[in-house]
Amino acid sequence: MHRVHRSLLLAASTALAVGIASVAQAQVPEQPGFYAGATGLWRWNWDGAQAGPGAGLNARPRSGPGFSGIVGFKTNSPWDYALGGGAQWHRNDSSTIGAARLDTSSRYQYVDLEAGYSMNMGSDTAIRVFGGIRGLHFNQDAVAPAIGTQAHRNVWGIGPRIGLSGQTFFTENLGLVGSVDGSLLAGSFSEVGTPNGSGYWRLVPVVGGEVGVQYRFADTPSLAITGGARIDALFNTAFNGGMARGTAVSAGPFVRLTYNLSGPRGAAPPPAAAPAAPPASGRSYMVFFDFDRANVTETAATTIRQAANDAKAGRATRLNVSGHADRSGGDDYNMALSLRRANAVKDQLVREGVPADQIAVVGHGESQPLVQTADGVREPQNRRVEITF
C-alpha cells in the first residue's frame, strides 16, 4: 500500500505539471476596436519528477487536445485590454506491475486578465508588452483498481503573469509571430485518498514561449490564421512526500484564427493603377499606401528620402506629416489608420537623419480626400501621407 500511495503522489504531481501549461495569444492588435482569437492545440508531456527507490507504479496523463481563446479591445492609444482563457484534457494512461495497475487522467481550465502596450518598430513590425493575472482550476484522478484505491487532486491557483509578443511581416500577407511569457502561481492544493490529504500552499513558476507563421487573407485583411508550436516549462511541481521537486515540460502544435471586429470587410475591387506622385516642389511631398496597410513601400521610401535630404539642405526647422485614409471602413478606424501611416513616415524620416523633435504628426482619417468618393469606396490616391515644410 505504501508503494501505491507513493505512485499515486507521483501521478498527481505529474498531472499538475502538465495541467498549468497553456497557449497564449501571440498577437499584436494593430487596429483600434474589438479583436478576438481562437486556438486549437495538441500537447505532448514530459516530466522530470522522480520517485524514490522502490516506488513501483509510475503513471502520468498522456497527450491530449485543448483550446484557448481571447477577446480584447484596442484603444486609439497603444493600450489594449483583453480577457482570455482555455481548457485542456489529458487522456488516461496506465502503469502495470503484475496484477497491480495505476490509471490517471487530468483536466484543467484557466482565465487570464491582461493589459497590453503595443509599439511600432518599423514597417509592419510591432511588439506588445503585456501583464496581468492568471487564475487556474485543475483536477486529476488516480485509481488503482486491483486494491480499490482512489486519489483525487483539486488545485486552485492565482498569480501575476507578464510577457512579450511580436510580429514582423515579409509580405503584405505573410509573416512571423512569437511570444514569451511567465507566471508565478500560488495555489491551494488538496488531496483526497493520499497521505497528503490536507490542503497546503506552493509557489509554481511557469515560463513558456511560442513561434508561428501567420497569413493575412487578402480579401479579408481583418482575418488571419497562424500555425506554430508552443513549449512550457514548470518548476517546483512535485510533492514533498519523499519525492524530489521536479521540472515538467509540455509542447505541441497549435492553429489559431484571429479577427479584428472593427476592421474593413469584404473583397477588394480590382486594383486601380498606382497613382503618380506629384512632382516634389522642395516643400511638399506625397507618398501612398496599400489598402489597410501602414508599411512604407520602396517607392514611398524613395520619396521620403528625397524629402529628408531637401529638408536638411534647406535647414527646415519643422516638417508637418499628415496622414489620410480612403472611405472604406469606419471613421474611428480610418482615423487611427491615418495616424499609423503618418507615424510610419515620421519613423522613416528619422532614419534618414531628420530630428524627431522637428516633425509634427497628425491624422485626418477620411475627412480630407484627394479624390471625392462615396462612402465605402477604396480609392488608392486617398491612402496617402503628405509631407510639408
Secondary structure, DSSP 4 states (H G I P E B T S, - for coil): -HHHHHHHHHHHHHHHHHHS----------SSEEEEEEEEEEEEEEE-----TT---------EEEEEEEEEEE-SSSEEEEEEEEEEEEEEEEEEETTEEEEEEEEEEEEEEEEEEEEEEETTEEEEEEEEEEEEEEEEEEEEGGGTEEEEEEEEEEEEEEEEEEEEESSSSEEEEEEEEEEEEEEEEEEESSTT-S-EEEEEEEEEEEEEEEEE-SS-TTEEEEEEEEEEEEES-S-SSS----EEEEEEEEEEEEEETTS--SPPPSPPPPPPPPPP-SSEEEEE--TT--PPPHHHHHHHHHHHHHHHHTT-S-EEEEE---SSS-HHHHHHHHHHHHHHHHHHHHHTT--GGGEEEEE-TTSS-SS---TT---GGGSEEEEE-
